[in-house]
């Protein structure tokens, strides 16, 4: 049995990932933005060990969430599923899609496995760090390129942790829309596999996956100098370094 924490798991893809982990017999802690959503999550996933609450757009609440997660015990795997779409605006894209997963990674007890949700749209993203420090705007694709870079940067910084990025595909969720070709089972499968499987193909780090198969990542996200600069900027804007 693996102990797994899944962020952004009140509905959609994150909830689907949590439900499938529970069905497989793992100990799963889910996450919701507020108490109302947490109550609905408990109903949707009654087998969850707990549902932690925190608004990932608020750094103070992210810190409290990390503290609550640590108080519950060390996790074997953490799936950074939470994310907002481009319609949420640049500030939310930065806070939820980029800053929150970094801050949780830096503050939580180090797990054996980390999974970061990126997107195929990262391939159209710009390798721009200025928006993190208030210079310029950020698109959804930009944020997902930073997520892919973050996954690989953490793999390099922590060689004892398996850290990988995932493109879940275009699936039917509130963000993806009803016209998306993929379903929740398809979208959840790779995260569940990377978090729990003993398959040799899943026991890797610093890679990027779609449909449980490794894919190349956009060149900028794979650039070690850019990854190091990303970590340095995130440390400055949060005041929190990624432990060595």
C-alpha positions as CSV (number, residue, x, y, z in Angstrom):
1,X,0.0,0.0,0.0
2,X,1.3,3.4,-1.0
3,X,0.4,6.6,0.9
4,X,-0.5,9.4,-1.6
5,X,-1.4,13.0,-1.4
6,X,-3.3,14.5,-4.4
7,X,-3.7,18.3,-4.7
8,X,-6.7,19.8,-6.5
9,X,-8.7,16.6,-5.9
10,X,-12.2,18.0,-5.1
11,X,-13.5,17.2,-8.6
12,X,-12.4,16.4,-12.2
13,X,-9.1,14.8,-12.9
14,X,-7.7,15.0,-9.3
15,X,-10.8,13.4,-7.9
16,X,-10.6,10.6,-10.5
17,X,-7.0,10.0,-9.6
18,X,-7.9,9.8,-5.9
19,X,-10.8,7.5,-6.5
20,X,-8.7,5.1,-8.6
21,X,-5.9,5.0,-6.0
22,X,-8.5,4.2,-3.3
23,X,-9.9,1.5,-5.4
24,X,-6.5,0.0,-5.7
25,X,-6.2,-0.1,-1.9
26,X,-3.8,2.8,-1.3
27,X,-4.1,5.3,1.5
28,X,-5.1,8.5,-0.1
29,X,-5.3,12.1,1.3
30,X,-7.2,14.5,-1.0
31,X,-7.2,18.3,-1.1
32,X,-9.9,20.9,-1.6
33,X,-9.9,24.7,-1.8
34,X,-12.4,25.3,1.0
35,X,-14.5,23.5,3.6
36,X,-17.6,23.3,1.4
37,X,-15.7,21.6,-1.4
38,X,-14.0,19.4,1.1
39,X,-17.3,18.1,2.4
40,X,-18.4,17.3,-1.2
41,X,-15.1,15.5,-1.8
42,X,-15.6,13.3,1.3
43,X,-18.9,12.3,-0.2
44,X,-17.4,11.6,-3.6
45,X,-14.5,9.6,-2.2
46,X,-15.6,8.1,1.1
47,X,-12.6,5.8,1.2
48,X,-10.1,8.8,1.5
49,X,-8.1,8.9,4.6
50,X,-8.6,12.6,4.9
51,X,-9.3,15.8,2.9
52,X,-7.0,18.7,3.6
53,X,-8.1,22.3,2.9
54,X,-6.2,25.2,1.5
55,X,-6.5,27.8,-1.2
56,X,-3.5,27.4,-3.4
57,X,-3.8,31.0,-4.7
58,X,-2.9,32.2,-1.2
59,X,0.7,31.5,-0.1
60,X,-0.2,31.6,3.6
61,X,-2.8,28.9,3.0
62,X,-0.3,26.9,1.0
63,X,2.1,27.0,3.9
64,X,-0.6,25.9,6.3
65,X,-1.5,23.1,3.9
66,X,2.1,21.9,3.9
67,X,2.1,22.0,7.7
68,X,-1.1,19.9,7.9
69,X,0.2,17.4,5.4
70,X,3.4,17.0,7.4
71,X,1.4,16.6,10.6
72,X,-0.5,13.7,9.0
73,X,2.7,11.8,8.3
74,X,5.1,11.4,5.4
75,X,3.7,10.5,2.0
76,X,5.2,7.9,-0.3
77,X,4.0,10.0,-3.3
78,X,2.7,13.5,-3.9
79,X,0.7,14.2,-7.1
80,X,0.7,18.0,-7.9
81,X,-2.6,17.9,-9.8
82,X,-4.1,21.3,-9.0
83,X,-4.3,23.8,-11.7
84,X,-6.3,26.6,-13.3
85,X,-7.0,27.4,-16.9
86,X,-6.1,30.5,-18.8
87,X,-9.4,32.1,-18.0
88,X,-8.4,32.4,-14.4
89,X,-6.0,35.2,-15.1
90,X,-2.2,35.6,-14.9
91,X,-2.0,36.0,-11.1
92,X,-3.9,32.7,-10.5
93,X,-1.9,30.9,-13.1
94,X,1.3,31.8,-11.4
95,X,0.1,31.2,-7.9
96,X,-1.8,27.9,-8.4
97,X,0.0,26.3,-11.4
98,X,3.6,27.2,-10.5
99,X,4.2,28.8,-7.1
100,X,2.0,26.4,-5.1
101,X,3.6,23.1,-6.3
102,X,7.1,24.6,-5.7
103,X,6.2,25.7,-2.2
104,X,4.6,22.5,-1.2
105,X,7.6,20.6,-2.6
106,X,9.9,22.8,-0.6
107,X,7.9,22.6,2.7
108,X,6.5,19.0,2.8
109,X,8.5,16.0,4.0
110,X,10.3,14.6,1.0
111,X,8.4,11.7,-0.6
112,X,9.8,8.9,-2.7
113,X,7.9,10.0,-5.8
114,X,6.6,13.4,-7.1
115,X,4.3,13.8,-10.1
116,X,3.7,17.3,-11.6
117,X,0.8,17.9,-14.0
118,X,1.9,19.7,-17.1
119,X,0.1,19.8,-20.5
120,X,0.8,19.3,-24.2
121,X,0.3,23.1,-24.3
122,X,3.7,23.5,-22.6
123,X,5.1,23.1,-26.1
124,X,3.7,26.5,-27.1
125,X,4.8,28.1,-23.8
126,X,7.5,30.7,-23.5
127,X,10.5,30.2,-21.2
128,X,9.9,33.5,-19.5
129,X,10.6,34.0,-15.7
130,X,9.9,37.7,-15.6
131,X,6.1,37.2,-14.8
132,X,7.1,35.4,-11.6
133,X,8.7,38.7,-10.4
134,X,5.9,41.0,-11.8
135,X,7.4,41.7,-15.2
136,X,5.1,40.7,-18.1
137,X,2.2,38.4,-18.4
138,X,1.9,34.6,-18.3
139,X,-0.2,32.3,-20.4
140,X,-1.5,28.8,-19.5
141,X,1.1,27.2,-21.8
142,X,3.8,29.3,-20.2
143,X,2.8,27.9,-16.7
144,X,2.8,24.4,-18.0
145,X,6.3,24.7,-19.4
146,X,7.4,25.9,-16.0
147,X,5.7,22.9,-14.4
148,X,7.6,20.5,-16.8
149,X,10.9,22.3,-16.0
150,X,10.1,22.2,-12.2
151,X,9.6,18.4,-12.3
152,X,13.0,17.9,-14.0
153,X,14.8,20.5,-11.8
154,X,13.6,18.7,-8.7
155,X,14.8,15.4,-10.1
156,X,18.2,16.9,-10.5
157,X,18.3,18.5,-7.1
158,X,16.9,15.4,-5.3
159,X,18.4,12.3,-7.1
160,X,16.8,10.1,-4.3
161,X,13.3,11.1,-5.4
162,X,11.6,10.0,-8.6
163,X,10.2,13.3,-10.0
164,X,8.4,13.3,-13.3
165,X,6.1,15.5,-15.4
166,X,2.8,14.3,-17.0
167,X,0.6,15.4,-19.9
168,X,-2.8,13.9,-19.0
169,X,-4.1,14.6,-22.5
170,X,-7.2,16.6,-23.5
171,X,-9.9,15.0,-21.4
172,X,-13.5,15.7,-20.4
173,X,-13.2,17.9,-17.4
174,X,-14.5,21.4,-16.4
175,X,-11.3,22.8,-17.8
176,X,-11.0,20.5,-20.8
177,X,-14.7,20.9,-21.9
178,X,-17.3,18.3,-23.0
179,X,-15.8,18.1,-26.5
180,X,-12.5,16.7,-25.3
181,X,-11.7,13.2,-26.8
182,X,-10.3,11.6,-23.7
183,X,-12.1,10.4,-20.5
184,X,-11.2,10.6,-16.9
185,X,-9.9,7.0,-16.8
186,X,-7.4,7.8,-19.5
187,X,-6.4,11.1,-17.9
188,X,-5.8,9.6,-14.5
189,X,-3.9,6.5,-15.5
190,X,-0.4,7.9,-15.9
191,X,-0.4,9.7,-12.6
192,X,-1.6,6.6,-10.7
193,X,1.0,4.5,-12.4
194,X,3.9,6.8,-11.7
195,X,2.9,7.2,-8.1
196,X,2.5,3.5,-7.3
197,X,3.8,1.2,-9.9
198,X,6.9,-1.0,-9.5
199,X,7.2,-1.4,-13.3
200,X,10.7,-0.6,-14.4
201,X,9.4,2.1,-16.8
202,X,7.8,3.9,-13.9
203,X,10.9,3.8,-11.7
204,X,12.6,6.6,-13.4
205,X,13.1,10.3,-12.7
206,X,13.4,13.6,-14.6
207,X,11.2,12.4,-17.4
208,X,7.9,13.4,-19.1
209,X,5.0,11.1,-19.8
210,X,1.8,10.8,-21.6
211,X,-0.4,7.7,-21.6
212,X,2.2,5.9,-19.5
213,X,4.8,6.3,-22.2
214,X,7.8,8.6,-22.1
215,X,7.8,11.6,-24.4
216,X,10.4,14.3,-25.1
217,X,9.9,17.5,-23.3
218,X,10.1,21.0,-24.9
219,X,13.8,22.0,-25.2
220,X,13.5,25.0,-22.9
221,X,12.1,22.8,-20.1
222,X,15.0,20.4,-20.4
223,X,17.6,23.1,-20.2
224,X,19.5,22.8,-16.9
225,X,20.5,26.5,-16.8
226,X,16.8,27.4,-17.2
227,X,15.8,24.9,-14.5
228,X,18.3,26.4,-12.1
229,X,17.2,29.9,-12.8
230,X,13.5,28.8,-12.3
231,X,14.4,27.4,-8.8
232,X,16.3,30.6,-8.0
233,X,13.5,32.9,-8.9
234,X,10.9,30.7,-7.1
235,X,13.1,30.9,-4.0
236,X,13.2,34.7,-4.2
237,X,9.5,35.2,-4.7
238,X,8.5,32.8,-1.9
239,X,11.4,33.4,0.4
240,X,11.7,29.6,0.7
241,X,14.6,27.6,-0.8
242,X,14.2,24.0,-2.1
243,X,16.2,22.0,0.5
244,X,19.5,20.6,-0.8
